[in-house]
């Protein structure tokens, strides 16, 4: 990290914020370049955001005032006025982004983000070029925390752009800005001002930085940030006696629990260092034709499961299973990667969930696939003839949960008019096992076990085993076999073996005549093929485990069904990994 934050930010801006005529082709990930090439066309795309006069004034702010015919003091005042103007415009565009509906289409939200990036680029360059004048109190008297706040907002832009595009490279960009702010201590003077609002800005910055660090799996660094935030919260409560002290203590508690739960599933080597874990797809895109995962909805509805920032453990893990490994855009300025759109819903109501499903369904193309992932408790009707029941959705606090609040199989059927993959990690996942499609579009249901083995940790504090298998089978094996420590070389061999196993399972699925076509058609997608292969792996491994004893309620299932004969043919693949990890003796291998 360069000690000069100004150069760092400018370098990143220069790489990512380029001329308007090129921005739709380079800045936007592939498949999202919908903006026009003329400045005027982009102005008209904004919904009552800025007028053409405002754009011209902002450009004047970037270029600076004319140096001829004005006394120096008047020129300096004009510089300060232009800076204030840009600050106001940046606030307006930031608010406009927050007001965008989460279900907005790329054509609706991309112009707002482009405009925001342009404004903040101008603002940053302008304050950098005129820093000496802006620091003088008679003209403006800019404070260090104000510079840090600009950089912080740029980091927020990157983070929210990641949420919209699912491109993890923007997570890295956001992390760079946040780390630079911390290294330069731009919020160091927050407590010296005796201003609680400024202290809140600093703590919110830390909370955002924590979220990004967790998403990047920087566990050790997240612990450092947590310790610093903990001290800031203590100082904040001790000095100001605020009314929101309980809220901040609750945030700290959530982060501690989340970090502990996430770290508990990752083993350490014999020196106590956490072993490297790959959870996202490698940066290699296949060119296979066929159906592609384009939209996903990830729902977490376990009220008691550990969560942080509206993200439960299961949601946190599943979202990574459909993302690519982060890569700095500066490493490849032409970086274009296809990423499925994600919607993260923590304990949504039925109406909210249905709205998101309908919006995604509307936007799916002919060769697109919708992935629905549900993690939560459910309810099943006592009347077996009605066959009603499913995963519960959120209700009002004073409202008793009932069968009406569940996502029933019949609720999903209308969306099977287009290709759909459903993943249900729930005690009532079998409520979706009787599905038969009335349409000719391919549909696949991957259903979790309906019981939790007594040998496993409580899913509310460790997450569900089924979802962990879909994220990383090696971590799931460690949970099943209670492995907390393992040699680094064995770990490396296991990671290599699981990659080979997944390729072997995918090829076997494609070549088998016993596999339903509704499964095969999804194997051309690199995300879905990994998930399906890991599902098969989990079914075989859990069937062999001595702790599970072949109990059907402890095993996952699929619709369409995969024949037992196919699973039997995969045993050798699973056995190879178990031998490498020295846990084969915990499984009942056929002779």
FENNORQUI-V163469 format. One record per backbone hydrogen bond with DSSP energy under -1.0 kcal/mol. CO is the residue of the C=O (numbers start at 1). NH is the residue of the N-H. E is the energy in kcal/mol with one decimal. If there is no record, write none. Layout:
co=CO nh=NH e=E
co=CO nh=NH e=E
This chain:
co=3 nh=5 e=-1.1
co=4 nh=8 e=-2.0
co=5 nh=9 e=-2.9
co=6 nh=10 e=-2.2
co=7 nh=11 e=-2.6
co=8 nh=12 e=-2.1
co=9 nh=13 e=-2.7
co=10 nh=14 e=-2.7
co=11 nh=15 e=-1.4
co=12 nh=16 e=-1.9
co=13 nh=17 e=-3.4
co=19 nh=22 e=-1.9
co=19 nh=23 e=-1.4
co=22 nh=25 e=-1.3
co=22 nh=26 e=-1.5
co=23 nh=28 e=-1.5
co=29 nh=32 e=-1.8
co=32 nh=34 e=-1.8
co=38 nh=42 e=-1.6
co=39 nh=43 e=-2.0
co=40 nh=44 e=-1.9
co=43 nh=46 e=-1.2
co=46 nh=48 e=-1.1
co=51 nh=55 e=-1.7
co=52 nh=56 e=-2.0
co=53 nh=57 e=-2.2
co=54 nh=58 e=-2.4
co=55 nh=59 e=-2.1
co=56 nh=60 e=-2.0
co=57 nh=61 e=-1.9
co=58 nh=62 e=-1.7
co=59 nh=63 e=-2.1
co=60 nh=64 e=-2.1
co=71 nh=75 e=-2.2
co=72 nh=76 e=-2.4
co=73 nh=77 e=-2.1
co=74 nh=78 e=-2.1
co=75 nh=79 e=-2.1
co=76 nh=80 e=-2.2
co=77 nh=81 e=-2.4
co=78 nh=82 e=-2.5
co=79 nh=83 e=-2.1
co=80 nh=84 e=-2.3
co=81 nh=85 e=-2.2
co=82 nh=86 e=-2.3
co=83 nh=87 e=-2.4
co=84 nh=88 e=-2.3
co=85 nh=89 e=-2.5
co=86 nh=90 e=-2.4
co=87 nh=91 e=-1.8
co=88 nh=92 e=-2.2
co=89 nh=93 e=-2.5
co=90 nh=94 e=-1.8
co=91 nh=95 e=-2.2
co=92 nh=96 e=-2.1
co=93 nh=97 e=-1.6
co=94 nh=98 e=-1.7
co=95 nh=99 e=-1.5
co=97 nh=100 e=-1.2
co=101 nh=104 e=-2.0
co=105 nh=108 e=-1.4
co=105 nh=109 e=-2.0
co=106 nh=110 e=-2.6
co=109 nh=113 e=-1.8
co=110 nh=114 e=-2.6
co=111 nh=115 e=-2.3
co=112 nh=116 e=-2.3
co=113 nh=117 e=-2.8
co=114 nh=118 e=-2.2
co=115 nh=119 e=-2.5
co=116 nh=120 e=-2.5
co=117 nh=121 e=-2.0
co=118 nh=122 e=-2.2
co=119 nh=123 e=-2.6
co=120 nh=124 e=-2.5
co=121 nh=125 e=-2.4
co=122 nh=126 e=-2.5
co=123 nh=127 e=-2.4
co=124 nh=128 e=-1.8
co=125 nh=129 e=-2.6
co=126 nh=130 e=-1.9
co=130 nh=134 e=-2.5
co=131 nh=135 e=-2.0
co=133 nh=136 e=-1.3
co=134 nh=141 e=-1.4
co=134 nh=142 e=-2.7
co=136 nh=139 e=-1.6
co=136 nh=140 e=-2.7
co=136 nh=141 e=-1.0
co=143 nh=147 e=-1.4
co=144 nh=148 e=-2.4
co=145 nh=149 e=-2.0
co=146 nh=150 e=-1.6
co=147 nh=151 e=-2.1
co=148 nh=152 e=-2.4
co=149 nh=153 e=-2.1
co=150 nh=154 e=-1.9
co=151 nh=155 e=-2.1
co=152 nh=156 e=-2.1
co=153 nh=157 e=-2.3
co=154 nh=158 e=-2.1
co=155 nh=159 e=-2.3
co=156 nh=160 e=-2.8
co=157 nh=161 e=-2.1
co=158 nh=162 e=-2.1
co=159 nh=163 e=-2.0
co=160 nh=164 e=-1.6
co=161 nh=165 e=-2.3
co=162 nh=166 e=-3.4
co=167 nh=170 e=-1.5
co=168 nh=172 e=-1.4
co=169 nh=173 e=-1.8
co=170 nh=174 e=-2.3
co=171 nh=175 e=-2.3
co=172 nh=176 e=-2.1
co=173 nh=177 e=-1.7
co=174 nh=178 e=-2.3
co=175 nh=179 e=-2.7
co=176 nh=180 e=-2.0
co=177 nh=181 e=-2.0
co=178 nh=182 e=-1.9
co=179 nh=183 e=-2.6
co=180 nh=184 e=-2.2
co=181 nh=186 e=-1.7
co=185 nh=188 e=-1.5
co=187 nh=190 e=-1.7
co=189 nh=193 e=-1.1
co=191 nh=194 e=-1.0
co=195 nh=199 e=-1.8
co=196 nh=200 e=-2.2
co=197 nh=201 e=-1.7
co=198 nh=202 e=-1.8
co=199 nh=203 e=-2.3
co=200 nh=204 e=-2.8
co=201 nh=205 e=-2.0
co=202 nh=206 e=-1.8
co=203 nh=207 e=-2.3
co=204 nh=208 e=-2.4
co=205 nh=209 e=-2.4
co=206 nh=210 e=-2.3
co=207 nh=211 e=-1.8
co=208 nh=212 e=-2.1
co=209 nh=213 e=-2.4
co=210 nh=214 e=-2.4
co=211 nh=215 e=-2.3
co=212 nh=216 e=-1.6
co=213 nh=218 e=-2.9
co=214 nh=217 e=-1.6
co=217 nh=219 e=-1.5
co=218 nh=222 e=-2.4
co=219 nh=223 e=-1.8
co=220 nh=224 e=-1.5
co=221 nh=225 e=-2.4
co=222 nh=226 e=-2.4
co=223 nh=227 e=-2.1
co=224 nh=228 e=-1.9
co=225 nh=229 e=-2.8
co=226 nh=230 e=-2.7
co=227 nh=231 e=-1.7
co=228 nh=232 e=-2.1
co=229 nh=233 e=-2.8
co=230 nh=234 e=-2.1
co=231 nh=235 e=-2.3
co=232 nh=236 e=-2.7
co=233 nh=237 e=-2.7
co=234 nh=238 e=-2.5
co=235 nh=239 e=-2.4
co=236 nh=240 e=-2.3
co=237 nh=241 e=-1.5
co=244 nh=248 e=-1.9
co=245 nh=249 e=-2.2
co=246 nh=250 e=-2.0
co=247 nh=251 e=-1.8
co=248 nh=252 e=-2.2
co=249 nh=253 e=-2.1
co=250 nh=254 e=-2.4
co=251 nh=255 e=-2.3
co=252 nh=256 e=-2.4
co=253 nh=257 e=-2.4
co=254 nh=258 e=-2.6
co=255 nh=259 e=-2.8
co=256 nh=260 e=-2.4
co=257 nh=261 e=-2.6
co=258 nh=262 e=-2.5
co=259 nh=263 e=-2.5
co=260 nh=264 e=-1.8
co=263 nh=266 e=-1.2
co=267 nh=275 e=-2.0
co=268 nh=486 e=-2.3
co=269 nh=272 e=-2.0
co=273 nh=269 e=-2.5
co=281 nh=325 e=-3.1
co=282 nh=284 e=-2.3
co=292 nh=369 e=-1.5
co=294 nh=341 e=-2.7
co=295 nh=371 e=-2.4
co=296 nh=343 e=-1.3
co=297 nh=373 e=-2.8
co=298 nh=345 e=-2.9
co=299 nh=375 e=-1.9
co=300 nh=347 e=-3.1
co=306 nh=313 e=-1.7
co=311 nh=308 e=-2.1
co=312 nh=316 e=-2.8
co=313 nh=317 e=-2.0
co=314 nh=318 e=-2.6
co=315 nh=319 e=-2.5
co=320 nh=323 e=-1.4
co=323 nh=281 e=-2.9
co=328 nh=331 e=-1.3
co=332 nh=335 e=-2.1
co=341 nh=296 e=-1.9
co=343 nh=298 e=-3.0
co=345 nh=300 e=-2.2
co=348 nh=394 e=-3.0
co=349 nh=353 e=-2.5
co=350 nh=354 e=-2.8
co=351 nh=355 e=-1.8
co=352 nh=356 e=-2.0
co=353 nh=357 e=-2.3
co=354 nh=358 e=-2.4
co=355 nh=359 e=-2.3
co=356 nh=360 e=-2.5
co=357 nh=361 e=-2.4
co=358 nh=362 e=-2.1
co=359 nh=363 e=-1.5
co=360 nh=364 e=-1.1
co=365 nh=368 e=-1.3
co=367 nh=292 e=-2.5
co=369 nh=294 e=-1.8
co=369 nh=295 e=-1.9
co=370 nh=421 e=-2.6
co=371 nh=297 e=-2.6
co=372 nh=423 e=-3.1
co=373 nh=299 e=-2.7
co=374 nh=425 e=-3.2
co=375 nh=301 e=-3.9
co=377 nh=392 e=-2.5
co=379 nh=390 e=-2.5
co=382 nh=384 e=-1.0
co=383 nh=386 e=-1.1
co=388 nh=381 e=-2.5
co=390 nh=379 e=-2.3
co=391 nh=407 e=-2.6
co=396 nh=399 e=-2.0
co=402 nh=405 e=-1.4
co=403 nh=406 e=-1.1
co=405 nh=393 e=-1.8
co=409 nh=413 e=-1.6
co=412 nh=415 e=-1.7
co=413 nh=416 e=-2.1
co=415 nh=418 e=-1.1
co=419 nh=370 e=-1.9
co=420 nh=444 e=-2.2
co=421 nh=372 e=-2.9
co=422 nh=446 e=-3.2
co=423 nh=374 e=-2.8
co=424 nh=448 e=-2.6
co=425 nh=376 e=-1.5
co=426 nh=429 e=-1.2
co=428 nh=431 e=-2.3
co=429 nh=432 e=-1.9
co=430 nh=433 e=-1.4
co=442 nh=420 e=-1.6
co=444 nh=422 e=-2.8
co=445 nh=559 e=-2.3
co=446 nh=424 e=-2.1
co=447 nh=557 e=-2.5
co=453 nh=456 e=-1.8
co=458 nh=461 e=-2.0
co=458 nh=462 e=-1.4
co=459 nh=463 e=-2.1
co=460 nh=306 e=-2.4
co=464 nh=468 e=-1.8
co=465 nh=469 e=-2.2
co=466 nh=470 e=-1.6
co=467 nh=471 e=-1.5
co=468 nh=472 e=-3.1
co=472 nh=476 e=-1.6
co=473 nh=477 e=-2.3
co=474 nh=478 e=-2.1
co=475 nh=479 e=-1.7
co=476 nh=480 e=-2.5
co=477 nh=481 e=-2.8
co=478 nh=483 e=-2.5
co=484 nh=268 e=-2.1
co=487 nh=491 e=-2.3
co=488 nh=492 e=-2.1
co=489 nh=493 e=-2.1
co=490 nh=494 e=-2.5
co=491 nh=495 e=-2.2
co=492 nh=496 e=-1.8
co=493 nh=497 e=-2.4
co=494 nh=498 e=-2.5
co=495 nh=499 e=-1.4
co=496 nh=500 e=-1.8
co=497 nh=501 e=-2.5
co=498 nh=502 e=-2.4
co=499 nh=503 e=-1.9
co=500 nh=504 e=-2.4
co=501 nh=505 e=-2.6
co=502 nh=506 e=-2.5
co=503 nh=507 e=-2.4
co=504 nh=508 e=-2.1
co=505 nh=509 e=-2.4
co=506 nh=510 e=-2.0
co=507 nh=511 e=-2.1
co=508 nh=512 e=-1.6
co=516 nh=519 e=-1.8
co=516 nh=520 e=-1.7
co=517 nh=521 e=-2.4
co=519 nh=522 e=-1.1
co=520 nh=523 e=-1.6
co=522 nh=525 e=-1.1
co=525 nh=529 e=-2.6
co=526 nh=530 e=-1.0
co=527 nh=531 e=-2.0
co=528 nh=532 e=-2.8
co=529 nh=533 e=-2.3
co=530 nh=534 e=-2.1
co=531 nh=535 e=-1.9
co=532 nh=536 e=-2.3
co=533 nh=537 e=-2.3
co=534 nh=538 e=-2.5
co=535 nh=539 e=-2.2
co=536 nh=540 e=-2.2
co=537 nh=541 e=-2.6
co=538 nh=542 e=-2.6
co=539 nh=543 e=-1.5
co=540 nh=544 e=-1.4
co=541 nh=545 e=-1.1
co=544 nh=588 e=-3.6
co=545 nh=549 e=-1.4
co=548 nh=551 e=-2.2
co=551 nh=554 e=-2.1
co=552 nh=555 e=-1.4
co=553 nh=450 e=-1.1
co=553 nh=451 e=-2.0
co=557 nh=447 e=-3.2
co=559 nh=445 e=-3.1
co=563 nh=567 e=-1.4
co=564 nh=568 e=-2.3
co=565 nh=569 e=-1.2
co=567 nh=570 e=-1.5
co=570 nh=574 e=-1.9
co=571 nh=575 e=-3.0
co=572 nh=576 e=-1.6
co=574 nh=578 e=-2.0
co=575 nh=579 e=-2.3
co=576 nh=580 e=-1.7
co=577 nh=581 e=-2.0
co=578 nh=583 e=-2.4
co=579 nh=582 e=-1.2
co=583 nh=586 e=-2.1
co=584 nh=587 e=-1.6
co=586 nh=546 e=-2.2
co=587 nh=589 e=-1.1
